[in-house]
Amino acid sequence: MRRVGVDTGGTFTDCVLVDEATGDLAVAKVPSQPGHPERAVAAGLTRLLAAAAIKPGDVGFVAHGTTVATNAVITGQLARAGLITGEGSRDVLEIGTQMRPRLYALTQPPRPSLIPRDRRVEVPGRLAFDGTELDGIDEARTREAALRLVEAGVESIAIACLFSYVDPRHEERIERIVRDCAPGLYVARSSAVCPEMREYPRFATTAINAVLAPLLDRYIGGLSGILEREGVHAALFVMQSNGGIGTAARSVARNAHRLILSGPAAGVLGGAAVAAAAGLRDVVTLDMGGTSADIGIVPGHVPRTRLGMTLADVLPLQIPALEVEAIGAGGGSIAWVDPGGALHVGPASAGAAPGPACYGLGGTEPTVSDAHVVLGRLDPASFLGGELTLDTGAARAGCALVAERLGCSVEAAARGILAVAEANMVGAIRRAAARHGDDLREFALVAAGGAGPLHGVALARALGIQTVCVPPRPGLLSALGLLAADLRNDLSRALLMFADRPDPVAVEAIFDELEIEAHRLLDEDGIAPAARRLERGLDLRYVGQEWSLTVPISAGEPMTRIVGRFHELHERTYGHAAPEERVETVSARLIAWGILPRPAIRASPPGARPPGARVRDVWFDGAGGAVRTTILRRDDLVAGATFAGPAIVEQLDSTTAVPPGATARVDPSGALLIEVG
């Protein structure tokens, strides 16, 4: 089978194809089209099939990482949605909680409500905290509310009522009425999207699902149509924020809110796979592309997962997601000087159009890529394998704008741009490590993305990291990470119970329900019983605490043992535990995995030209100016090859900088391991 991975970034769309039988790898990298990302996918796929010399019908699997959901939330270009809720809950989305991005600021920015008040409608009906019905649903008023929202031109309707995580009957009845009034309308029901306690996170997660689903339906539908027209009839899968892939149809119909970190999650998975192959246990992954730098911490080859994340500083999204720290630091990040004379880089990006000034596509503002061109780190003639000739004059003109404001040379301005960008990334990596008390000196750094390997050694030196690992195909890491992912479905149910008064029968009944649903989903996905793995978990907290921790459990495990592991996890997470305090359960969780085959990629044969055939002048920090630097081709480097900096390693998808004082060797896995010195 031929397996294809396609990752859409803000600047480039990366495509890889692996032949499972031979391990042959074909790659393509094309400019992204932000307004029509599916067109870039089609262009990349066409080029990919030509490079592999195969027919479209030979492709049996396509996995896709997309930023459509992320960009929609960032830009506010969301689908027009409405909300039906119980009386008294109309403004939950706007009131939120007391959590603020800047708690002590005298003024607070308005909270984004996702669905404006004139499209939020109350209907009579109320449940008590234990699911007892206090007031029944008024069906006539509910029908009236649904028709009112339809007349307002909504594309989707969110349904969220108090205590629906205990008993979903009111929401289910509202859904039936809505579907009767508007059969083709997308409906997001909170008891299906997020059947967990805390009304604001549940309401917000359901609203996010509602405003994203129509957009993703159009995008995935358009992409599926393009694949069909191109003759690719393989099933389409989409990367989710949790590090697993899901079928495209279910990703739209049920899991639109789970695609927020679709692209970044694949990069973390790819970095973990590269580290494991190179024999590195604990790593920091850096995927620096054209628009952003995505950072993950991977201890013991297993990416960290968090329960819940925050969008736009204040919007809670109640989903399991890989821990990814994303900042606006990419090759296209724009450098600018504020009125006080301070140099900044990002978060704004030149993107794919017009792109950095050096692309020669009309951009004039200085970017990180322009700084690298000025300092000789990027070769204008060999960028993207020679497909795009960089304009050195335009790069210097862009950096001269910064130099003029700072009163320095163009080269000094370029070095300053890189220093600021690297300082931003160092800060983000330290924040990510500090959450768990990680000692970065014990980690290696996987530097990937089109721009990451240019900064890897500088970042490692600043962080006290000794080893930098550059993957064999660093600029295609996310696309390759898609092929290292398994199918994943996350299921949950509220389970409120004091741990010292457990009800094993009730607990087992809930997990039985979850497992029946899990097997139904895996049946739909065509996963054989032998390739299935179910993982149970319980959310626990000390009585009176707001937040909980998820403890993995096994069937029939005594609650006393589970509580003991909760105390240990609390100690590791927060630095303290309180064994004398009472503990309660909050939610039951089940992860349903469908284990997929991992294609083994055959190493590329060495090139015909001997290493070290070229040299050029390159600026490095601490060198006092430009130094004569060896220029190597990545394809010329065979396993066991070693060399010392200063050196630049060029390949189609990325460029690696090995500064003076650093030494590099090629690992048998194909990764380039650099000791920073």
C-alpha positions as CSV (number, residue, x, y, z in Angstrom):
1,M,0.0,0.0,0.0
2,R,1.1,3.6,-0.7
3,R,0.5,5.9,2.3
4,V,0.3,9.7,1.9
5,G,0.7,12.4,4.5
6,V,-0.2,16.0,3.7
7,D,0.4,18.8,6.2
8,T,-0.9,22.3,5.4
9,G,1.1,25.1,7.1
10,G,0.8,28.8,6.9
11,T,3.6,29.1,4.3
12,F,4.1,25.7,2.7
13,T,2.1,22.5,2.2
14,D,4.2,19.4,2.7
15,C,3.4,16.1,1.1
16,V,5.1,12.7,1.6
17,L,4.4,9.3,0.1
18,V,5.7,6.0,1.5
19,D,5.6,2.7,-0.3
20,E,5.0,0.1,2.5
21,A,6.4,-2.7,0.4
22,T,9.8,-1.1,-0.4
23,G,10.1,1.8,2.1
24,D,10.7,4.2,-0.8
25,L,9.9,7.9,0.0
26,A,8.7,10.6,-2.4
27,V,8.2,14.2,-1.2
28,A,6.8,17.5,-2.5
29,K,6.7,20.9,-1.0
30,V,4.5,23.6,-2.5
31,P,3.4,27.1,-1.4
32,S,0.2,27.2,0.7
33,Q,-2.9,29.0,-0.6
34,P,-4.5,30.5,2.6
35,G,-7.7,31.3,0.9
36,H,-8.0,27.9,-0.7
37,P,-5.8,25.4,1.2
38,E,-7.3,22.5,-0.7
39,R,-5.8,23.7,-3.9
40,A,-2.3,23.6,-2.5
41,V,-3.1,20.0,-1.4
42,A,-4.1,19.1,-4.9
43,A,-1.0,20.7,-6.4
44,G,1.2,18.9,-3.9
45,L,-0.5,15.6,-4.5
46,T,0.0,16.0,-8.3
47,R,3.7,16.7,-7.9
48,L,4.0,13.8,-5.3
49,L,2.4,11.2,-7.7
50,A,4.7,12.3,-10.5
51,A,7.8,12.1,-8.2
52,A,6.8,8.5,-7.2
53,A,5.8,7.6,-10.7
54,I,2.6,5.9,-9.6
55,K,-1.1,6.1,-10.5
56,P,-3.6,7.9,-8.2
57,G,-5.4,4.7,-7.7
58,D,-2.3,3.1,-6.1
59,V,-2.7,5.3,-3.1
60,G,-4.5,3.4,-0.3
61,F,-4.3,5.8,2.7
62,V,-4.3,9.6,3.0
63,A,-3.7,11.4,6.4
64,H,-4.1,15.2,6.6
65,G,-3.0,17.8,9.1
66,T,-4.8,21.1,8.6
67,T,-4.8,24.6,10.1
68,V,-8.3,25.5,8.9
69,A,-9.8,25.2,12.4
70,T,-6.9,27.1,14.0
71,N,-7.0,29.9,11.5
72,A,-10.8,30.3,11.8
73,V,-10.6,30.8,15.6
74,I,-7.6,33.2,15.3
75,T,-9.2,35.3,12.6
76,G,-12.7,35.1,13.9
77,Q,-14.0,34.0,10.5
78,L,-16.4,31.4,11.9
79,A,-19.6,29.9,10.7
80,R,-22.9,31.6,11.7
81,A,-24.2,29.6,14.6
82,G,-27.1,29.8,17.1
83,L,-27.6,28.5,20.6
84,I,-30.7,27.0,22.3
85,T,-30.4,26.7,26.0
86,G,-32.6,26.6,29.2
87,E,-34.0,29.7,30.8
88,G,-31.4,31.6,32.7
89,S,-28.4,30.3,30.7
90,R,-28.5,32.6,27.7
91,D,-25.4,34.5,28.8
92,V,-23.2,31.8,30.1
93,L,-21.0,32.1,27.0
94,E,-20.5,35.8,27.6
95,I,-20.2,35.8,31.4
96,G,-17.7,32.9,31.5
97,T,-15.8,32.6,34.8
98,Q,-13.5,34.8,36.9
99,M,-10.5,33.5,34.9
100,R,-8.9,36.5,33.1
101,P,-5.7,36.7,31.0
102,R,-4.6,39.6,33.1
103,L,-6.4,39.3,36.4
104,Y,-5.3,42.7,37.9
105,A,-5.7,44.8,34.8
106,L,-8.0,47.8,35.4
107,T,-9.8,47.1,32.1
108,Q,-10.5,43.7,30.5
109,P,-11.0,43.1,26.8
110,P,-14.5,41.8,26.0
111,R,-14.8,38.0,26.1
112,P,-15.4,36.5,22.7
113,S,-18.7,34.8,22.9
114,L,-18.5,32.9,19.5
115,I,-22.3,33.2,19.2
116,P,-23.8,36.8,19.6
117,R,-26.7,37.4,22.0
118,D,-29.3,37.8,19.4
119,R,-28.7,34.3,18.2
120,R,-28.8,32.8,21.7
121,V,-32.4,31.7,22.6
122,E,-33.8,30.4,25.9
123,V,-36.6,27.8,26.2
124,P,-38.4,26.6,29.3
125,G,-37.1,23.4,30.9
126,R,-34.8,22.6,33.8
127,L,-33.1,19.6,35.4
128,A,-31.8,19.5,39.0
129,F,-28.2,18.7,39.8
130,D,-29.0,15.0,40.1
131,G,-31.0,14.8,36.8
132,T,-34.4,15.2,38.4
133,E,-36.7,17.0,36.1
134,L,-37.9,20.3,37.6
135,D,-39.6,21.7,34.5
136,G,-40.3,19.8,31.2
137,I,-39.3,21.0,27.8
138,D,-41.8,23.4,26.2
139,E,-41.9,21.9,22.8
140,A,-43.9,24.7,21.2
141,R,-41.4,27.3,22.4
142,T,-38.5,25.1,21.3
143,R,-39.9,24.8,17.8
144,E,-40.4,28.6,17.8
145,A,-36.8,29.1,18.8
146,A,-35.4,26.7,16.2
147,L,-37.4,28.4,13.4
148,R,-36.3,31.9,14.6
149,L,-32.6,30.8,14.3
150,V,-33.2,29.3,10.9
151,E,-34.8,32.6,9.8
152,A,-31.6,34.3,11.1
153,G,-29.6,32.3,8.6
154,V,-27.6,30.1,11.0
155,E,-25.5,27.3,9.5
156,S,-25.5,25.3,12.8
157,I,-27.2,25.2,16.2
158,A,-25.5,24.5,19.5
159,I,-27.7,22.9,22.3
160,A,-26.5,23.3,25.8
161,C,-28.5,22.9,29.0
162,L,-27.6,22.8,32.7
163,F,-26.8,19.3,34.1
164,S,-27.1,17.6,30.7
165,Y,-24.0,15.6,31.6
166,V,-26.1,13.8,34.2
167,D,-29.2,13.3,32.1
168,P,-29.2,14.3,28.4
169,R,-33.0,13.9,27.8
170,H,-33.8,17.6,27.5
171,E,-31.0,18.2,25.0
172,E,-32.0,15.1,23.0
173,R,-35.6,16.3,22.8
174,I,-34.5,19.8,21.7
175,E,-32.2,18.1,19.1
176,R,-35.1,16.1,17.7
177,I,-37.3,19.2,17.4
178,V,-34.4,21.2,15.7
179,R,-33.8,18.4,13.2
180,D,-37.5,18.2,12.4
181,C,-37.6,22.0,11.8
182,A,-34.3,22.1,9.8
183,P,-33.3,18.6,8.6
184,G,-30.1,19.7,6.9
185,L,-28.7,21.9,9.7
186,Y,-25.7,20.9,11.7
187,V,-26.5,20.3,15.4
188,A,-23.9,20.3,18.2
189,R,-25.4,18.9,21.5
190,S,-23.3,19.4,24.6
191,S,-24.1,16.0,26.1
192,A,-22.6,14.4,23.0
193,V,-19.7,16.9,22.4
194,C,-18.6,17.3,26.0
195,P,-20.6,15.2,28.5
196,E,-18.7,16.6,31.5
197,M,-19.4,18.9,34.4
198,R,-18.7,22.7,34.5
199,E,-21.2,24.5,32.4
200,Y,-19.0,27.2,30.9
201,P,-16.3,24.9,29.5
202,R,-19.0,22.6,28.2
203,F,-21.0,25.4,26.7
204,A,-17.9,26.9,25.1
205,T,-16.6,23.6,23.7
206,T,-20.0,23.0,22.2
207,A,-20.1,26.4,20.7
208,I,-16.6,26.0,19.2
209,N,-17.8,22.7,17.6
210,A,-20.9,24.5,16.2
211,V,-18.9,27.4,14.7
212,L,-16.2,25.2,13.1
213,A,-18.2,22.2,11.8
214,P,-19.8,24.0,8.7
215,L,-16.4,25.4,7.7
216,L,-14.7,22.0,8.0
217,D,-17.5,20.3,6.2
218,R,-17.0,22.6,3.2
219,Y,-13.2,22.2,3.4
220,I,-13.1,18.4,3.9
221,G,-15.9,18.0,1.3
222,G,-14.0,20.1,-1.2
223,L,-10.7,18.2,-0.5
224,S,-12.5,14.8,-0.8
225,G,-14.0,16.0,-4.1
226,I,-10.5,17.0,-5.4
227,L,-9.1,13.6,-4.4
228,E,-11.9,11.8,-6.2
229,R,-11.4,13.9,-9.3
230,E,-7.7,13.2,-9.2
231,G,-8.4,9.5,-9.1
232,V,-7.4,9.0,-5.4
233,H,-10.2,6.9,-3.9
234,A,-8.4,6.1,-0.6
235,A,-10.0,6.8,2.8
236,L,-9.2,10.3,4.1
237,F,-8.1,10.7,7.8
238,V,-7.5,13.9,9.7
239,M,-5.0,14.6,12.5
240,Q,-6.7,15.6,15.8
241,S,-5.3,17.6,18.7
242,N,-4.9,14.5,20.8
243,G,-2.2,13.1,18.6
244,G,-4.4,10.5,16.9
245,I,-6.1,10.5,13.5
246,G,-9.8,10.1,12.9
247,T,-11.9,9.5,9.8
248,A,-12.6,12.7,7.9
249,A,-16.4,12.2,8.0
250,R,-16.4,11.8,11.8
251,S,-14.0,14.7,12.3
252,V,-16.7,16.9,10.7
253,A,-19.8,15.3,12.0
254,R,-18.7,14.9,15.7
255,N,-15.2,16.1,16.3
256,A,-14.7,19.5,14.6
257,H,-13.5,21.0,17.9
258,R,-10.8,18.4,18.2
259,L,-8.9,19.7,15.1
260,I,-7.7,22.9,16.7
261,L,-4.1,21.6,17.0
262,S,-4.3,19.3,13.9
263,G,-1.0,20.4,12.4
264,P,1.2,21.0,15.5
265,A,0.2,17.6,16.9
266,A,1.6,15.8,13.9
267,G,5.0,17.6,14.4
268,V,5.3,16.4,18.0
269,L,4.5,12.8,16.9
270,G,7.1,13.0,14.2
271,G,9.7,14.4,16.5
272,A,9.0,11.6,19.1
273,A,9.4,9.0,16.3
274,V,12.7,10.4,15.1
275,A,14.1,10.6,18.7
276,A,13.2,7.0,19.3
277,A,14.9,5.9,16.1
278,A,18.0,7.8,17.1
279,G,18.1,6.3,20.6
280,L,17.2,9.6,22.4
281,R,14.9,9.1,25.3
282,D,13.8,12.6,26.5
283,V,13.5,15.4,23.9
284,V,12.1,18.8,23.2
285,T,10.6,19.0,19.8
286,L,10.8,22.3,17.8
287,D,8.8,22.5,14.5
288,M,9.6,25.9,13.1
289,G,8.0,26.6,9.8
290,G,7.2,29.8,7.9
291,T,4.6,31.1,10.3
292,S,5.1,29.7,13.8
293,A,7.3,27.6,16.0
294,D,5.5,24.7,17.7
295,I,7.2,23.2,20.8
296,G,6.5,20.0,22.6
297,I,8.1,18.1,25.5
298,V,8.4,14.4,25.0
299,P,9.7,12.4,28.0
300,G,10.4,8.7,27.4
301,H,9.1,8.8,23.7
302,V,5.6,9.6,24.9
303,P,4.2,13.1,24.1
304,R,2.5,14.8,27.0
305,T,-1.2,15.2,26.9
306,R,-3.3,17.8,28.8
307,L,-7.0,17.8,29.5
308,G,-8.3,21.1,28.3
309,M,-6.8,24.1,26.6
310,T,-7.5,27.8,26.2
311,L,-8.1,29.6,23.0
312,A,-7.7,33.4,22.6
313,D,-6.6,33.5,26.2
314,V,-10.1,33.0,27.6
315,L,-12.0,30.4,25.7
316,P,-11.8,26.9,27.4
317,L,-11.8,23.9,25.1
318,Q,-12.5,20.8,27.1
319,I,-10.6,18.1,25.1
320,P,-7.6,15.9,25.5
321,A,-4.8,17.5,23.5
322,L,-1.0,17.2,23.2
323,E,0.9,19.8,25.1
324,V,2.1,22.2,22.4
325,E,3.4,25.7,22.9
326,A,3.0,27.7,19.7
327,I,4.4,31.1,19.2
328,G,4.6,33.4,16.2
329,A,8.3,32.7,15.3
330,G,8.8,31.3,11.8
331,G,10.8,32.0,8.7
332,G,8.2,34.5,7.6
333,S,7.9,36.3,10.9
334,I,8.2,40.0,10.4
335,A,10.8,42.1,12.2
336,W,9.8,45.6,13.4
337,V,11.0,48.4,15.6
338,D,8.6,50.0,18.1
339,P,8.5,53.8,18.8
340,G,10.9,53.3,21.7
341,G,13.5,51.8,19.4
342,A,13.1,48.1,20.6
343,L,13.4,45.4,18.0
344,H,10.6,42.8,17.8
345,V,10.0,39.7,15.7
346,G,6.5,38.4,15.0
347,P,3.9,37.4,15.7
348,A,2.8,38.8,12.3
349,S,4.0,36.8,9.4
350,A,4.5,37.4,5.7
351,G,2.9,34.0,5.1
352,A,2.8,32.4,1.7
353,A,1.7,35.6,-0.1
354,P,3.6,37.8,-0.5
355,G,6.1,35.9,1.7
356,P,9.5,37.2,2.8
357,A,11.1,39.9,0.8
358,C,13.7,37.4,-0.5
359,Y,11.0,35.3,-2.2
360,G,10.7,38.1,-4.8
361,L,6.9,37.9,-4.8
362,G,6.2,41.5,-3.7
363,G,7.0,41.4,0.0
364,T,9.1,44.2,1.4
365,E,9.1,43.8,5.2
366,P,12.1,42.1,6.8
367,T,11.6,38.6,8.1
368,V,13.7,35.9,9.7
369,S,14.3,34.3,6.3
370,D,15.6,37.6,4.9
371,A,18.1,37.8,7.9
372,H,19.4,34.3,7.0
373,V,19.9,35.3,3.4
374,V,21.8,38.4,4.4
375,L,24.1,36.4,6.7
376,G,24.8,33.8,4.0
377,R,23.0,30.9,5.7
378,L,20.5,30.4,2.9
379,D,21.9,29.9,-0.6
380,P,19.7,31.8,-3.1
381,A,20.4,29.3,-5.8
382,S,19.6,26.1,-3.9
383,F,16.6,27.0,-1.8
384,L,13.8,24.4,-2.2
385,G,16.1,22.4,-4.4
386,G,16.5,25.3,-6.8
387,E,12.7,25.7,-7.4
388,L,12.7,29.2,-5.9
389,T,15.6,31.6,-6.4
390,L,16.0,33.9,-3.5
391,D,16.4,37.7,-4.1
392,T,19.5,38.7,-2.0
393,G,19.0,42.4,-2.9
394,A,15.4,42.4,-1.7
395,A,16.4,40.6,1.6
396,R,19.1,43.3,2.2
397,A,16.6,46.1,1.4
398,G,14.2,44.7,4.0
399,C,16.8,44.3,6.7
400,A,18.1,47.8,5.9
401,L,14.8,49.2,7.1
402,V,15.6,47.7,10.6
403,A,19.2,48.8,10.3
404,E,18.2,52.4,9.6
405,R,15.9,52.5,12.7
406,L,18.6,50.9,14.9
407,G,21.5,52.9,13.5
408,C,23.6,49.8,12.6
409,S,24.9,47.8,9.6
410,V,22.5,45.5,7.7
411,E,24.4,42.5,8.9
412,A,24.1,43.6,12.6
413,A,20.4,44.2,12.0
414,A,20.1,40.6,10.6
415,R,21.9,39.2,13.6
416,G,19.6,41.1,15.9
417,I,16.5,39.7,14.1
418,L,17.7,36.2,14.6
419,A,18.7,36.9,18.2
420,V,15.2,38.2,19.1
421,A,13.5,35.3,17.3
422,E,15.7,32.9,19.2
423,A,15.0,34.6,22.5
424,N,11.3,34.3,21.9
425,M,11.7,30.5,21.3
426,V,14.0,30.0,24.3
427,G,11.3,31.7,26.5
428,A,8.6,29.4,25.1
429,I,10.6,26.2,25.6
430,R,11.4,27.3,29.2
431,R,7.7,27.9,29.9
432,A,6.8,24.5,28.5
433,A,9.5,22.8,30.6
434,A,8.7,24.7,33.8
435,R,5.1,23.4,33.9
436,H,6.4,20.0,34.8
437,G,9.7,20.9,36.5
438,D,11.8,19.4,33.6
439,D,15.6,19.9,33.7
440,L,16.3,20.8,30.1
441,R,20.0,19.8,30.6
442,E,18.8,16.2,30.5
443,F,16.9,16.6,27.2
444,A,18.0,16.6,23.6
445,L,16.4,19.1,21.1
446,V,14.8,17.8,17.9
447,A,15.1,20.8,15.5
448,A,12.7,20.4,12.6
449,G,10.6,22.4,10.2
450,G,11.9,24.4,7.3
451,A,13.6,26.9,9.6
452,G,14.2,24.9,12.8
453,P,17.6,23.4,12.0
454,L,19.0,26.9,11.3
455,H,18.4,27.8,14.9
456,G,18.8,24.4,16.7
457,V,22.3,24.8,18.0
458,A,21.8,28.4,19.1
459,L,18.7,27.4,21.1
460,A,20.4,24.4,22.6
461,R,23.3,26.5,23.8
462,A,21.0,29.0,25.4
463,L,19.0,26.2,27.2
464,G,22.0,24.1,28.4
465,I,21.1,21.3,26.0
466,Q,24.0,19.3,24.7
467,T,22.6,17.4,21.7
468,V,20.5,18.6,18.7
469,C,18.8,16.0,16.5
470,V,17.9,17.1,13.0
471,P,15.6,14.5,11.3
472,P,16.4,13.1,7.9
473,R,13.6,15.2,6.4
474,P,13.2,18.1,8.9
475,G,11.0,20.3,6.7
476,L,8.6,17.4,6.3
477,L,8.4,16.3,9.9
478,S,4.7,17.0,10.4
479,A,3.7,15.2,7.1
480,L,5.8,12.2,8.2
481,G,4.3,12.4,11.7
482,L,0.9,11.8,10.2
483,L,2.0,8.4,9.1
484,A,3.3,7.6,12.6
485,A,-0.2,8.2,14.1
486,D,-2.8,5.7,15.2
487,L,-6.6,6.1,15.1
488,R,-7.9,7.5,18.3
489,N,-11.3,8.1,19.8
490,D,-11.8,9.8,23.1
491,L,-14.9,9.0,25.1
492,S,-16.0,10.3,28.6
493,R,-18.8,10.4,31.1
494,A,-19.4,12.4,34.2
495,L,-18.8,10.2,37.3
496,L,-19.2,12.1,40.6
497,M,-18.4,9.9,43.6
498,F,-16.5,10.0,46.9
499,A,-13.5,7.7,46.5
500,D,-13.9,6.5,50.1
501,R,-17.5,5.3,49.3
502,P,-17.0,3.7,45.8
503,D,-19.7,2.0,43.9
504,P,-17.8,-0.6,41.8
505,V,-20.9,-1.7,40.0
506,A,-21.8,1.8,38.9
507,V,-18.2,2.5,37.8
508,E,-18.1,-0.7,35.7
509,A,-21.5,0.0,34.2
510,I,-20.2,3.4,32.9
511,F,-17.1,1.8,31.4
512,D,-19.1,-0.9,29.8
513,E,-21.2,1.7,28.1
514,L,-18.1,3.5,26.9
515,E,-16.5,0.3,25.6
516,I,-19.6,-0.6,23.7
517,E,-19.5,2.8,22.0
518,A,-15.7,2.5,21.5
519,H,-16.1,-0.9,19.7
520,R,-18.9,0.6,17.5
521,L,-16.6,3.4,16.4
522,L,-13.7,1.0,15.7
523,D,-16.1,-1.2,13.7
524,E,-17.0,1.8,11.6
525,D,-13.2,2.5,11.1
526,G,-12.6,-1.1,10.0
527,I,-10.2,-1.9,12.8
528,A,-9.7,-5.6,13.4
529,P,-10.1,-6.8,17.0
530,A,-6.4,-7.7,17.3
531,A,-5.5,-4.1,16.4
532,R,-7.7,-2.5,19.1
533,R,-6.5,-1.1,22.4
534,L,-8.7,0.4,25.1
535,E,-7.3,2.6,27.9
536,R,-9.3,3.5,30.9
537,G,-8.8,6.6,33.1
538,L,-10.5,8.3,36.1
539,D,-10.4,12.0,36.8
540,L,-9.8,12.6,40.5
541,R,-9.4,15.6,42.7
542,Y,-9.3,16.5,46.4
543,V,-12.7,17.6,47.6
544,G,-12.9,21.3,47.2
545,Q,-10.4,21.5,44.4
546,E,-11.5,23.0,41.1
547,W,-9.3,20.9,38.7
548,S,-8.7,17.2,38.5
549,L,-5.9,14.8,37.3
550,T,-6.5,11.8,35.1
551,V,-5.2,8.5,36.6
552,P,-4.9,5.5,34.2
553,I,-6.7,2.5,35.7
554,S,-7.4,-1.2,34.8
555,A,-10.7,-3.0,35.0
556,G,-11.7,-4.0,38.5
557,E,-8.9,-2.2,40.1
558,P,-9.6,-1.3,43.8
559,M,-10.3,2.4,44.4
560,T,-7.8,2.5,47.3
561,R,-5.0,1.6,44.8
562,I,-6.3,4.2,42.3
563,V,-6.4,6.9,45.0
564,G,-2.8,6.0,46.0
565,R,-1.6,6.6,42.5
566,F,-3.6,9.9,42.4
567,H,-1.6,11.1,45.4
568,E,1.7,10.2,43.7
569,L,0.6,11.9,40.5
570,H,-0.4,15.0,42.4
571,E,3.0,15.1,44.0
572,R,4.8,14.8,40.7
573,T,2.5,17.4,39.0
574,Y,2.3,20.1,41.7
575,G,5.1,19.3,44.1
576,H,2.9,18.3,47.0
577,A,0.1,15.9,48.0
578,A,-2.5,15.7,50.8
579,P,-3.1,12.0,51.6
580,E,-5.2,13.1,54.6
581,E,-7.7,14.9,52.4
582,R,-10.8,13.3,51.0
583,V,-10.7,12.4,47.3
584,E,-13.6,12.3,44.7
585,T,-14.0,11.1,41.2
586,V,-15.1,13.6,38.5
587,S,-15.2,11.8,35.1
588,A,-14.6,8.4,33.5
589,R,-12.5,8.4,30.4
590,L,-11.8,5.8,27.7
591,I,-9.3,6.1,24.8
592,A,-10.1,3.7,21.9
593,W,-7.0,3.1,19.8
594,G,-6.9,1.6,16.4
595,I,-3.3,0.5,15.8
596,L,-2.1,1.1,12.3
597,P,1.0,-0.2,10.5
598,R,4.1,1.9,10.7
599,P,5.8,2.3,7.3
600,A,9.6,1.8,7.4
601,I,11.3,4.4,5.3
602,R,14.3,3.2,3.4
603,A,17.4,5.5,3.8
604,S,18.3,7.5,0.8
605,P,21.4,6.4,-1.1
606,P,24.5,8.7,-0.9
607,G,24.9,11.2,-3.6
608,A,27.6,11.1,-6.3
609,R,29.4,14.3,-5.2
610,P,31.9,14.1,-2.4
611,P,31.1,16.1,0.8
612,G,32.8,19.5,1.2
613,A,32.7,20.4,-2.5
614,R,31.8,24.0,-1.8
615,V,32.5,26.8,0.6
616,R,31.1,30.3,1.2
617,D,31.2,33.1,3.7
618,V,28.6,32.8,6.5
619,W,28.1,35.0,9.6
620,F,27.9,33.2,12.9
621,D,27.4,34.6,16.4
622,G,30.7,35.0,18.3
623,A,32.8,34.6,15.1
624,G,33.5,38.3,14.8
625,G,32.3,38.4,11.2
626,A,31.8,36.1,8.2
627,V,33.8,32.9,8.2
628,R,34.6,30.5,5.4
629,T,32.1,27.7,5.8
630,T,31.8,24.2,4.4
631,I,28.6,23.6,2.4
632,L,27.4,20.0,2.4
633,R,24.5,18.3,0.7
634,R,22.4,16.2,3.1
635,D,22.1,13.4,0.5
636,D,25.9,13.1,0.4
637,L,26.1,12.3,4.1
638,V,26.1,8.6,4.9
639,A,25.7,6.9,8.3
640,G,28.8,7.4,10.4
641,A,30.0,10.5,8.6
642,T,31.3,13.2,11.0
643,F,32.2,16.8,10.5
644,A,32.9,19.9,12.5
645,G,31.5,23.4,12.2
646,P,31.3,25.9,10.7
647,A,29.2,24.1,8.2
648,I,25.9,24.4,6.4
649,V,23.9,21.3,5.4
650,E,21.5,21.9,2.5
651,Q,18.5,19.8,1.3
652,L,15.2,20.2,-0.5
653,D,13.1,20.8,2.6
654,S,15.4,22.6,5.0
655,T,18.9,24.0,5.8
656,T,20.9,23.1,8.9
657,A,23.5,25.4,10.5
658,V,26.4,23.8,12.4
659,P,28.2,26.8,14.0
660,P,31.9,26.9,14.9
661,G,32.6,24.7,18.0
662,A,29.9,22.2,17.2
663,T,30.4,18.8,15.8
664,A,28.0,16.6,13.9
665,R,27.6,12.9,12.9
666,V,25.1,11.0,10.9
667,D,23.2,8.4,13.0
668,P,22.3,5.0,11.4
669,S,18.7,6.2,11.6
670,G,19.6,9.0,9.2
671,A,19.2,11.7,11.8
672,L,22.0,14.3,12.1
673,L,23.2,14.5,15.7
674,I,25.0,17.7,16.6
675,E,27.0,18.1,19.8
676,V,26.8,21.8,20.5
677,G,30.2,22.2,22.2
